[in-house]
């Protein structure tokens, strides 16, 4: 057995491990799992059989990937997947479930960081470079964009959408859609202002930032965005607003730029 694989780990025949994959004590990797090069599987972690992972992912102790959906009507024989990109970190106690529909996938992109005991439910999608703080839980069919920060103990209802570059205040309950580029929080949750720090870190500054600031002032006053210069951020916002929403949109408070 490779020096990278602890002798107490169980790797089923039919599991596919890339090069330089390390597996810790008492970890379990089921048949059919695919784990990319340079990944690390921690002690007591479990990778179920219908998981496809890219390269350089880190699975910390007691994390579980690809478990059955928490759906009472789900047939465990359904062939569905959990698909994961590259360079993600899954901290202790993290869980993510595979999809409910035949041939479907729960999807996690690349460069994400999931803190202790956070959870991604069945049929969700999570974009690149998104962070879930401790105890964040998203329900089934939730769509989370890229570069999103979810504060500690945030919970999200099924079928909600969280737009890219949004930040959700810790302990917030989300039962409607969260707009891109915004900070949301409170009880009930409301959009407060642009995610100034997140946008600055992403390089969305200067004229591009001013366009977004103007866009949200117009939206608050129920006016068209067509008068604004079309930046790539504004195009994303327009496309996001035009897409189907099953939950509606959280309200505005005073929006400051």
Secondary structure, DSSP 8 states (H G I E B T S, - for coil): --TTB-TT-EE-TT-EE-TT-EE-TT-EE-TT-EE-TT-EE-TT-EE-TTEEE-SS-EE-TT-EEEE--S-TT--TT---EEEE-SS-EE-TT-EEE--SSTT-EEEE-SS-EE-TT-EE-TT-EE-TT-EE-TT-EE-TT-EE-SS-EE-TT-EE-TT-EE-TT-EE-TT-EE-SBB-TTEEEETTTTEEEEE-HHHHHHTT--HHHHHHHHHHHHHHHTT--STTS---HHHHHHHHHHHS--SS-B-EEEEEE-
